[in-house]
Structures are given as C-alpha cells and as structure tokens.
Amino acid sequence: MQRLLRRADWDIDGVRDDVRDYVVERLGDPAGVLIVDDTGFLKKGTRSAGVQRQYSGTAGRVENCQIGVFLAYASGAGHALIDRELYLPESWTSDRDRCRAAGITDDIEFATKPRLAQHMIERAQGAQVPFSWVTADEAYGQVKYLRVWLEEHDISYVLATRCNDDVFTPHGRSGRADEMIAAVPAKQWRRISVGDGAHGRREYSWVRIPIRIAWTPGRGHWLLARRSLSDPTEIAYYICAGPRRTTLTELATIAGSRWRVEECFQQAKNEAGLDQYQADEPSARGLDRTVRNTRTARAGTLPRQTGGAAVGPQRPRSTPCLPRRGC
C-alpha cells in the first residue's frame, strides 16, 4: 500500500474521471442529484497537507485534521462519491515552503470550501454527468455567491441555510427566514416522508413560500422549511430554485436526499478505509491517492446498489447543464 501511495506512477485525475464515468454508467439518470459535503481526517502532526486545528463535522468539534470536500451522485439506482478536493486553509496557501514540502504545487491558491464545491460541479457539467438538482448543507447553502453561480448556470438547487438568512418576498419585502416561516398558517404544513433512514421512515412536516431571487422565465424560487414531528421547535430552512412546476413533495425529496452522502462516507470508512490514511510522507498526493483507491473500491460494489427509491423528480432537465467557467 505504501508503494502504491508514494511511488507508483499513475494519473490521479484520470482515475478520478474513470471512477466518475463508471458511476454514471451504472447509476446515471437525468433526474440525478449532486450532493456536496465535507468530512474530516483526524491527524496528530502538523506536516500533512492542509492539516490544522479546524472544525470537523465528523468529530463535531475543533480538531487537528484535514478536510476533504466531496461530491456525491445519487439516483434511484444508488449513490456514490464521484469527486473530491482537499481544503487548504489560508495558513497553508500563504506559506509556499510548507506547501512545497507537502507536495502542493505553486499554482494552487486558496479556495473556500464552497468554491471547491463549485469547481467540482463544473467538472461534472464538463463531463456531461446527468443531473437535475444540487443539494448541500448550511455551510454551503448560506454562501450567496454559490447560489448566484448556480442561478447563472440554470442549475436547480435545494440548499440548507441559516435561520436568520435574509430573504425577499416576490413583492420585495425582506425578512429573516425563520420569521417568514413562523407567519405561515398551520394548515399549510404537510407531513411528507422522504424515504427510509437508519431508524425507519424519515417523516417531517414541510412548508414552502415563494421568494424572489432572480426573474427567469419558467423558474421558481422558494423558502422551504422542515419541522420535526416530535419537536416543533426543531426547524431547518432551505433556499430553493427550480422549474416553476416543482411540487413541495419534490423539494422535500431533494432536501432529504442529502443523507446519501453521509452514507457514502460511512461505507467508505467502514468498508474501504477512507479514514485510515497513514502514508509515510505527508503529501497532498498521498491523501489524494488514498481517496481515489477508496472511491475505486466502493465503485466496484455499485452493481449491487439497484432498485432504490427515486431521488429527484423523474424527468430530464429542460435546459442541459453545459460547461461554463465561473469566477
């Protein structure tokens, strides 16, 4: 394994593309969903590429770790990871000597996690990956430049956001997301199941209201809310954009599909050792190869992952995702 990680000469990005194409060949669906999320790799030293004390959602606290941003693909046939980026904090990209020692080339500049997510979505577009929606948690959904970029590229999305996010009604009135949802009559909430989870059916109360983000013929924009059945004070909020005919159930289903990337992480760690990266050299290439090996191993199980429930609205995009470089 150390020889493979450190000395074997193979094209990392080429393998990335091969795995992605393999996944699409078996799971591809025009109604597919791209899911963005990150996970942490706990470390003890200070030399591994990108390592520092930073918040890890995996640990639920600040830890000495590396952070990888991932893109998963989900459809009714299954789900798998198809892309990744190693997050490099500014403390790293501003220290070129440290970067070179870890195998990070001088052309790599600082990029936020949402910007890394954007780059991966761009790669999926360029590779003609079939999908209709993008979804992500609050860490990505609250970042407005990512939402603007998705709008500019006519990509439909359901992105979690913070409760105090400012939104505008179609009439131009602004307000906090939680305050606008609090004003919705109780009779408008609907109980919707978004599929089976580890502890049974995942049912919540859902509601949406129209909001104004941009005016595009045929597209709608909504503030979506998900409320716990057992604790009415537990509410999650989402900013959504998609075809005007999209239903509340469809938006809820897209929002509920995000758990699939968590399952990808869990399977990759339990079955393929994603969190067991222990290469002798602390290089970015070593970690990259570990991630690639993991995804290759997981992709090999895809023929078993068939017959799942539909993820997104079962229809093709009205406008195909075409490759276009963003800022």
C-alpha positions as CSV (number, residue, x, y, z in Angstrom):
1,M,0.0,0.0,0.0
2,Q,2.8,2.4,0.8
3,R,4.4,1.7,-2.6
4,L,1.0,2.5,-4.3
5,L,0.5,5.6,-2.3
6,R,4.1,7.0,-2.6
7,R,5.9,5.6,-5.6
8,A,3.5,4.0,-8.2
9,D,3.2,6.3,-11.2
10,W,-0.5,6.7,-12.1
11,D,-2.7,9.5,-13.2
12,I,-4.8,10.6,-10.1
13,D,-7.1,12.8,-12.0
14,G,-7.5,10.2,-14.7
15,V,-8.6,7.6,-12.2
16,R,-11.0,10.2,-10.7
17,D,-12.6,10.6,-14.1
18,D,-12.7,6.9,-14.7
19,V,-14.5,6.3,-11.4
20,R,-16.9,9.0,-12.1
21,D,-17.7,7.6,-15.6
22,Y,-18.1,4.1,-14.1
23,V,-20.6,5.5,-11.6
24,V,-22.6,7.4,-14.2
25,E,-22.7,4.4,-16.5
26,R,-24.4,2.4,-13.7
27,L,-26.3,5.0,-11.8
28,G,-26.8,7.8,-14.3
29,D,-30.2,9.4,-14.6
30,P,-31.3,12.8,-15.9
31,A,-33.1,13.2,-12.6
32,G,-30.0,12.6,-10.6
33,V,-28.8,14.7,-7.7
34,L,-25.3,16.1,-7.0
35,I,-24.7,16.3,-3.2
36,V,-21.9,18.4,-1.7
37,D,-20.5,17.7,1.8
38,D,-17.2,17.6,3.6
39,T,-15.6,15.2,6.1
40,G,-12.6,15.4,8.3
41,F,-9.5,13.2,8.7
42,L,-8.1,13.4,12.2
43,K,-4.3,13.8,12.4
44,K,-1.7,14.1,15.1
45,G,1.1,16.0,13.4
46,T,1.4,19.3,11.6
47,R,3.1,18.2,8.3
48,S,0.2,16.5,6.5
49,A,-1.2,18.7,3.6
50,G,-3.8,21.1,4.8
51,V,-3.8,20.0,8.4
52,Q,-4.6,22.5,11.2
53,R,-6.9,22.8,14.1
54,Q,-10.3,23.4,12.5
55,Y,-13.9,22.4,12.8
56,S,-14.6,18.9,11.8
57,G,-18.2,17.9,11.2
58,T,-17.1,14.3,11.6
59,A,-15.9,14.9,15.1
60,G,-18.5,17.6,15.9
61,R,-15.8,19.9,17.3
62,V,-12.5,21.7,16.5
63,E,-9.8,19.1,16.0
64,N,-6.3,18.8,14.3
65,C,-7.4,17.5,11.0
66,Q,-7.5,17.6,7.2
67,I,-10.8,18.5,5.5
68,G,-11.9,16.9,2.2
69,V,-14.8,18.4,0.2
70,F,-16.7,15.7,-1.7
71,L,-19.3,15.5,-4.5
72,A,-21.7,12.5,-4.4
73,Y,-24.0,11.4,-7.1
74,A,-27.4,9.9,-6.2
75,S,-30.2,8.5,-8.3
76,G,-32.9,5.9,-8.0
77,A,-30.3,3.2,-8.8
78,G,-27.9,4.1,-5.9
79,H,-25.3,6.6,-4.8
80,A,-21.5,7.0,-4.8
81,L,-18.8,9.6,-4.4
82,I,-17.6,11.0,-7.8
83,D,-15.2,13.8,-6.9
84,R,-13.1,15.4,-4.2
85,E,-11.0,18.4,-3.3
86,L,-8.6,18.8,-0.4
87,Y,-9.3,22.0,1.5
88,L,-6.2,24.1,2.1
89,P,-6.5,26.8,4.8
90,E,-5.0,30.2,4.1
91,S,-2.3,29.4,6.7
92,W,-1.1,26.8,4.2
93,T,-1.5,28.6,0.9
94,S,0.3,31.7,2.3
95,D,3.3,29.6,3.2
96,R,4.7,28.3,-0.1
97,D,7.7,26.5,1.5
98,R,5.4,24.5,3.7
99,C,3.2,23.7,0.7
100,R,6.1,22.5,-1.4
101,A,7.3,20.3,1.4
102,A,3.8,18.6,1.3
103,G,3.8,18.2,-2.4
104,I,1.5,21.2,-3.1
105,T,2.4,23.0,-6.3
106,D,2.8,26.7,-6.5
107,D,-0.2,27.1,-8.8
108,I,-2.6,26.0,-6.0
109,E,-4.2,29.1,-4.4
110,F,-6.6,29.5,-1.5
111,A,-10.2,28.5,-2.2
112,T,-13.1,28.4,0.2
113,K,-15.0,25.1,0.6
114,P,-18.0,26.5,-1.4
115,R,-15.6,27.5,-4.2
116,L,-14.2,24.0,-4.2
117,A,-17.7,22.7,-4.5
118,Q,-18.3,24.9,-7.4
119,H,-15.2,23.6,-9.2
120,M,-16.5,20.0,-8.7
121,I,-19.9,20.8,-10.1
122,E,-18.2,22.5,-13.1
123,R,-16.2,19.3,-13.7
124,A,-19.5,17.2,-13.5
125,Q,-21.0,19.6,-16.1
126,G,-18.0,19.3,-18.4
127,A,-18.2,15.5,-18.2
128,Q,-21.9,15.5,-19.1
129,V,-22.9,13.9,-15.9
130,P,-26.7,13.8,-16.0
131,F,-28.4,15.5,-13.1
132,S,-31.3,17.8,-12.3
133,W,-30.5,19.1,-8.8
134,V,-27.7,20.1,-6.4
135,T,-28.1,20.0,-2.7
136,A,-25.8,20.8,0.3
137,D,-25.9,21.6,3.9
138,E,-25.9,25.1,5.6
139,A,-22.1,25.5,5.3
140,Y,-22.6,25.7,1.5
141,G,-26.2,26.9,1.2
142,Q,-25.7,30.1,3.2
143,V,-22.9,31.3,0.8
144,K,-24.7,33.6,-1.6
145,Y,-22.0,33.6,-4.3
146,L,-22.5,29.8,-4.7
147,R,-26.3,30.4,-5.1
148,V,-25.7,33.2,-7.6
149,W,-23.3,30.9,-9.6
150,L,-25.9,28.1,-9.7
151,E,-28.6,30.7,-10.9
152,E,-26.3,31.9,-13.6
153,H,-25.9,28.4,-14.9
154,D,-29.6,27.5,-14.7
155,I,-28.9,24.7,-12.1
156,S,-31.7,23.8,-9.8
157,Y,-30.9,23.5,-6.1
158,V,-32.1,22.9,-2.6
159,L,-29.6,24.4,-0.2
160,A,-29.9,24.4,3.6
161,T,-29.4,27.9,5.1
162,R,-29.3,29.5,8.5
163,C,-32.5,30.6,10.3
164,N,-31.6,34.3,10.1
165,D,-30.8,34.4,6.4
166,D,-32.4,37.4,4.7
167,V,-34.9,36.6,2.0
168,F,-37.2,38.7,-0.2
169,T,-40.8,38.0,-1.0
170,P,-42.0,38.4,-4.6
171,H,-43.3,41.8,-3.6
172,G,-39.9,43.0,-2.4
173,R,-40.4,42.7,1.4
174,S,-37.3,41.4,3.2
175,G,-37.2,39.4,6.4
176,R,-35.5,36.6,8.3
177,A,-36.2,33.1,7.1
178,D,-37.5,31.9,10.5
179,E,-39.8,34.9,10.9
180,M,-41.3,34.4,7.4
181,I,-41.9,30.7,8.1
182,A,-43.4,31.5,11.5
183,A,-46.1,33.6,9.8
184,V,-47.3,30.7,7.6
185,P,-50.7,29.4,8.7
186,A,-50.6,26.0,10.4
187,K,-52.9,24.4,7.8
188,Q,-50.3,24.9,5.1
189,W,-47.8,22.5,6.7
190,R,-47.8,19.0,5.1
191,R,-46.5,15.7,6.5
192,I,-44.2,14.1,3.9
193,S,-41.9,11.1,4.1
194,V,-38.6,11.5,2.4
195,G,-37.6,7.8,2.5
196,D,-36.2,5.3,4.9
197,G,-33.4,6.1,7.2
198,A,-31.3,4.1,9.7
199,H,-34.2,4.4,12.3
200,G,-37.2,3.9,10.0
201,R,-39.1,6.3,7.8
202,R,-38.0,9.9,7.8
203,E,-41.1,11.9,8.1
204,Y,-41.4,15.6,8.8
205,S,-43.7,18.5,8.4
206,W,-42.9,20.6,5.4
207,V,-44.0,24.0,4.0
208,R,-42.7,26.4,1.4
209,I,-43.3,30.0,0.4
210,P,-42.4,31.8,-2.8
211,I,-39.4,34.2,-2.6
212,R,-37.6,36.5,-5.0
213,I,-34.0,35.8,-6.0
214,A,-34.0,36.4,-9.8
215,W,-36.5,36.5,-12.6
216,T,-36.0,33.7,-15.0
217,P,-38.9,32.6,-17.2
218,G,-40.2,29.1,-16.1
219,R,-38.2,29.1,-12.9
220,G,-39.5,29.4,-9.3
221,H,-37.8,30.3,-6.1
222,W,-38.9,29.2,-2.6
223,L,-38.0,29.2,1.0
224,L,-38.6,25.7,2.2
225,A,-38.9,24.6,5.9
226,R,-38.7,21.2,7.5
227,R,-40.1,20.7,11.0
228,S,-39.7,17.8,13.4
229,L,-42.8,15.8,14.2
230,S,-41.7,15.3,17.8
231,D,-40.2,18.7,18.5
232,P,-42.0,21.6,16.6
233,T,-39.2,24.0,17.6
234,E,-36.7,22.0,15.5
235,I,-36.9,23.6,12.1
236,A,-34.5,23.5,9.2
237,Y,-34.5,26.1,6.4
238,Y,-33.7,25.8,2.7
239,I,-33.3,28.2,-0.2
240,C,-34.6,26.5,-3.4
241,A,-34.7,27.2,-7.1
242,G,-36.0,25.0,-9.9
243,P,-38.7,24.6,-12.6
244,R,-41.8,26.6,-11.7
245,R,-43.9,23.4,-11.8
246,T,-41.8,21.7,-9.0
247,T,-44.0,20.5,-6.2
248,L,-43.5,20.7,-2.4
249,T,-43.0,16.9,-2.3
250,E,-40.3,17.1,-4.9
251,L,-38.4,19.8,-3.0
252,A,-38.7,17.8,0.3
253,T,-37.4,14.7,-1.5
254,I,-34.3,16.6,-2.8
255,A,-33.6,18.0,0.6
256,G,-34.0,14.6,2.1
257,S,-31.5,13.0,-0.3
258,R,-28.6,14.7,1.4
259,W,-28.3,11.8,3.9
260,R,-26.9,9.7,1.0
261,V,-23.6,11.4,1.1
262,E,-23.3,10.6,4.8
263,E,-24.0,7.0,3.9
264,C,-21.2,7.2,1.3
265,F,-18.8,8.5,3.9
266,Q,-19.8,5.8,6.4
267,Q,-19.4,3.0,3.9
268,A,-16.1,4.3,2.5
269,K,-14.7,4.5,6.0
270,N,-16.1,1.2,7.2
271,E,-15.5,-0.9,4.1
272,A,-12.6,0.8,2.2
273,G,-10.6,2.6,4.9
274,L,-11.2,6.2,3.9
275,D,-10.3,7.4,7.4
276,Q,-7.2,5.2,7.7
277,Y,-4.8,7.3,5.7
278,Q,-1.4,6.7,7.1
279,A,1.1,7.3,4.3
280,D,4.7,7.9,5.5
281,E,5.0,11.1,3.5
282,P,2.5,13.9,4.5
283,S,1.9,14.9,0.9
284,A,-1.4,16.0,-0.8
285,R,-0.7,13.3,-3.4
286,G,-0.7,10.6,-0.8
287,L,-4.0,11.6,0.6
288,D,-5.4,12.1,-2.9
289,R,-4.4,8.5,-3.8
290,T,-6.0,7.1,-0.7
291,V,-9.3,8.8,-1.5
292,R,-9.0,7.6,-5.1
293,N,-8.4,4.0,-4.0
294,T,-11.3,4.2,-1.6
295,R,-13.7,5.5,-4.3
296,T,-12.5,2.9,-6.8
297,A,-13.1,0.1,-4.2
298,R,-16.6,1.5,-3.4
299,A,-17.5,1.9,-7.1
300,G,-16.8,-1.8,-7.6
301,T,-19.9,-2.6,-5.4
302,L,-22.3,-0.5,-7.5
303,P,-23.9,-3.3,-9.4
304,R,-25.4,-4.4,-6.1
305,Q,-27.0,-0.9,-5.5
306,T,-30.0,-1.1,-7.7
307,G,-33.7,-0.8,-7.2
308,G,-33.6,2.1,-4.8
309,A,-36.3,4.7,-4.4
310,A,-36.3,7.7,-6.7
311,V,-34.2,10.6,-5.6
312,G,-35.4,13.6,-7.7
313,P,-38.3,14.5,-9.9
314,Q,-38.3,11.8,-12.6
315,R,-37.9,14.0,-15.7
316,P,-34.9,15.4,-17.6
317,R,-33.7,18.9,-17.3
318,S,-35.4,21.4,-19.6
319,T,-32.0,23.0,-20.2
320,P,-28.9,20.8,-20.1
321,C,-26.0,21.6,-17.9
322,L,-23.3,22.9,-20.2
323,P,-19.7,23.5,-19.1
324,R,-19.0,27.2,-18.4
325,R,-16.3,28.6,-16.3
326,G,-17.3,30.6,-13.3
327,C,-15.4,33.2,-11.3
